Amino acid sequence: MAELAPQSTRPLTIMLVDDDDFLLDMYAVKFKERGAKVNAFNTPQKALQALKEGASPDLLVTDVVMPEMGGFEFIDALKALGLSRVPPVIVLSNQGQDSDFNSAQERGVIGYIIKANAIPSEVIDMCMGLYEKKQS
């Protein structure tokens, strides 16, 4: 399997945001198995705080449906932070309505993956492919 690391020796850093702790842990393990460094957060607010404090992920993967702050609101708040570099964002959700895809597209996400349509290893492969496509 291909490693999730750029050409340099530094591993790819992934920020995961999902309120489901089981899925959060499972995807974190799968990304780590592929050589990535993972920062996992079970609320968008914790992820935003980490970004404010200097976290600089290469890729951000977020759920959409979360209590208090949804994924699209999180992406809007991320962009409003005024970071010098906003990481590319992939939505990983069970929501698959046209309106969800449109909301994601309007926010410039690089991919939208429906959790129920892929096993975890396929999700990792899709994320890796979307990230590599974005870099080329």
C-alpha positions as a Markdown table, in Angstrom:
| # | Residue | x | y | z |
|---|---|---|---|---|
| 1 | Met | 0.0 | 0.0 | 0.0 |
| 2 | Ala | 1.1 | 3.5 | -0.7 |
| 3 | Glu | 2.2 | 5.6 | 2.2 |
| 4 | Leu | 0.4 | 8.8 | 3.0 |
| 5 | Ala | 3.5 | 10.9 | 3.0 |
| 6 | Pro | 4.8 | 13.7 | 0.7 |
| 7 | Gln | 8.1 | 13.4 | -1.1 |
| 8 | Ser | 9.9 | 14.9 | 1.9 |
| 9 | Thr | 10.6 | 12.9 | 5.0 |
| 10 | Arg | 7.9 | 14.6 | 6.9 |
| 11 | Pro | 4.7 | 12.5 | 7.3 |
| 12 | Leu | 1.4 | 13.8 | 6.1 |
| 13 | Thr | -0.5 | 15.4 | 8.9 |
| 14 | Ile | -4.3 | 14.7 | 8.9 |
| 15 | Met | -6.8 | 16.5 | 11.1 |
| 16 | Leu | -10.0 | 14.4 | 11.7 |
| 17 | Val | -13.1 | 16.0 | 13.0 |
| 18 | Asp | -16.1 | 13.7 | 13.9 |
| 19 | Asp | -18.4 | 13.5 | 16.9 |
| 20 | Asp | -18.5 | 9.7 | 16.7 |
| 21 | Asp | -15.6 | 8.6 | 18.9 |
| 22 | Phe | -15.6 | 5.0 | 17.4 |
| 23 | Leu | -15.3 | 6.2 | 13.8 |
| 24 | Leu | -12.8 | 8.9 | 14.9 |
| 25 | Asp | -10.5 | 6.3 | 16.5 |
| 26 | Met | -11.0 | 3.8 | 13.6 |
| 27 | Tyr | -10.0 | 6.4 | 10.9 |
| 28 | Ala | -7.2 | 7.7 | 13.0 |
| 29 | Val | -5.7 | 4.1 | 13.3 |
| 30 | Lys | -6.2 | 3.6 | 9.5 |
| 31 | Phe | -4.4 | 6.8 | 8.6 |
| 32 | Lys | -1.6 | 6.1 | 11.1 |
| 33 | Glu | -1.2 | 2.6 | 9.6 |
| 34 | Arg | -0.5 | 4.4 | 6.3 |
| 35 | Gly | 2.2 | 6.6 | 7.7 |
| 36 | Ala | 0.2 | 9.7 | 8.5 |
| 37 | Lys | 0.4 | 11.8 | 11.7 |
| 38 | Val | -3.2 | 12.3 | 13.0 |
| 39 | Asn | -4.8 | 14.9 | 15.1 |
| 40 | Ala | -8.3 | 13.8 | 16.0 |
| 41 | Phe | -11.0 | 16.0 | 17.5 |
| 42 | Asn | -14.5 | 15.0 | 18.5 |
| 43 | Thr | -15.8 | 18.6 | 18.2 |
| 44 | Pro | -15.3 | 21.3 | 15.6 |
| 45 | Gln | -14.6 | 23.8 | 18.5 |
| 46 | Lys | -11.6 | 21.7 | 19.7 |
| 47 | Ala | -10.3 | 21.6 | 16.1 |
| 48 | Leu | -10.7 | 25.3 | 15.6 |
| 49 | Gln | -8.8 | 25.9 | 18.9 |
| 50 | Ala | -6.0 | 23.7 | 17.8 |
| 51 | Leu | -5.8 | 25.6 | 14.5 |
| 52 | Lys | -5.8 | 29.0 | 16.4 |
| 53 | Glu | -2.9 | 27.6 | 18.5 |
| 54 | Gly | -0.8 | 26.8 | 15.4 |
| 55 | Ala | -1.9 | 23.3 | 14.2 |
| 56 | Ser | -1.2 | 23.2 | 10.5 |
| 57 | Pro | -2.5 | 20.0 | 9.0 |
| 58 | Asp | -1.8 | 19.0 | 5.4 |
| 59 | Leu | -5.4 | 17.7 | 5.1 |
| 60 | Leu | -8.6 | 18.2 | 7.1 |
| 61 | Val | -11.3 | 15.5 | 7.0 |
| 62 | Thr | -14.6 | 16.4 | 8.7 |
| 63 | Asp | -18.1 | 15.0 | 9.3 |
| 64 | Val | -21.1 | 17.2 | 8.5 |
| 65 | Val | -23.7 | 16.3 | 11.1 |
| 66 | Met | -22.3 | 17.2 | 14.6 |
| 67 | Pro | -24.0 | 18.8 | 17.6 |
| 68 | Glu | -23.6 | 22.5 | 18.3 |
| 69 | Met | -21.6 | 23.1 | 15.2 |
| 70 | Gly | -22.1 | 21.2 | 11.9 |
| 71 | Gly | -19.4 | 20.5 | 9.4 |
| 72 | Phe | -20.3 | 23.3 | 7.0 |
| 73 | Glu | -20.4 | 25.8 | 9.8 |
| 74 | Phe | -17.0 | 24.5 | 10.9 |
| 75 | Ile | -15.6 | 25.0 | 7.3 |
| 76 | Asp | -16.9 | 28.5 | 7.3 |
| 77 | Ala | -15.3 | 29.2 | 10.7 |
| 78 | Leu | -12.1 | 27.7 | 9.5 |
| 79 | Lys | -11.9 | 30.0 | 6.6 |
| 80 | Ala | -12.8 | 33.0 | 8.9 |
| 81 | Leu | -9.8 | 32.3 | 11.1 |
| 82 | Gly | -7.6 | 34.1 | 8.5 |
| 83 | Leu | -4.9 | 31.4 | 8.6 |
| 84 | Ser | -2.0 | 32.0 | 6.2 |
| 85 | Arg | -2.7 | 28.5 | 4.8 |
| 86 | Val | -6.1 | 26.8 | 4.9 |
| 87 | Pro | -5.7 | 23.1 | 4.5 |
| 88 | Pro | -7.7 | 21.3 | 1.8 |
| 89 | Val | -10.9 | 19.8 | 3.2 |
| 90 | Ile | -12.6 | 16.5 | 2.6 |
| 91 | Val | -16.1 | 15.9 | 3.9 |
| 92 | Leu | -16.7 | 12.4 | 5.2 |
| 93 | Ser | -20.4 | 12.0 | 6.0 |
| 94 | Asn | -23.5 | 9.8 | 5.8 |
| 95 | Gln | -25.4 | 12.8 | 4.4 |
| 96 | Gly | -25.6 | 12.5 | 0.6 |
| 97 | Gln | -28.3 | 14.9 | -0.5 |
| 98 | Asp | -27.7 | 17.2 | -3.5 |
| 99 | Ser | -27.9 | 20.2 | -1.1 |
| 100 | Asp | -25.1 | 18.7 | 1.0 |
| 101 | Phe | -22.9 | 18.2 | -2.1 |
| 102 | Asn | -23.7 | 21.8 | -3.2 |
| 103 | Ser | -22.9 | 23.2 | 0.2 |
| 104 | Ala | -19.6 | 21.4 | 0.2 |
| 105 | Gln | -18.8 | 22.5 | -3.4 |
| 106 | Glu | -19.6 | 26.1 | -2.5 |
| 107 | Arg | -17.1 | 25.9 | 0.3 |
| 108 | Gly | -14.3 | 24.6 | -1.9 |
| 109 | Val | -13.9 | 21.1 | -0.5 |
| 110 | Ile | -11.7 | 18.8 | -2.5 |
| 111 | Gly | -13.9 | 15.8 | -2.0 |
| 112 | Tyr | -17.1 | 14.4 | -0.5 |
| 113 | Ile | -17.1 | 10.8 | 0.7 |
| 114 | Ile | -20.2 | 9.0 | 1.9 |
| 115 | Lys | -19.2 | 6.8 | 4.9 |
| 116 | Ala | -21.7 | 4.1 | 4.2 |
| 117 | Asn | -20.5 | 3.6 | 0.6 |
| 118 | Ala | -16.9 | 2.7 | 1.4 |
| 119 | Ile | -15.1 | 0.5 | 3.9 |
| 120 | Pro | -12.4 | 2.3 | 6.0 |
| 121 | Ser | -9.5 | 1.3 | 3.8 |
| 122 | Glu | -11.3 | 2.6 | 0.8 |
| 123 | Val | -12.0 | 5.9 | 2.6 |
| 124 | Ile | -8.2 | 6.2 | 3.3 |
| 125 | Asp | -7.4 | 5.4 | -0.4 |
| 126 | Met | -10.0 | 8.0 | -1.6 |
| 127 | Cys | -8.6 | 10.7 | 0.8 |
| 128 | Met | -5.0 | 9.9 | -0.4 |
| 129 | Gly | -6.1 | 10.2 | -4.0 |
| 130 | Leu | -7.9 | 13.4 | -3.5 |
| 131 | Tyr | -5.0 | 14.9 | -1.6 |
| 132 | Glu | -2.5 | 13.8 | -4.2 |
| 133 | Lys | -4.7 | 15.2 | -7.0 |
| 134 | Lys | -4.9 | 18.5 | -5.2 |
| 135 | Gln | -1.1 | 18.7 | -4.9 |
| 136 | Ser | -0.5 | 18.1 | -8.6 |
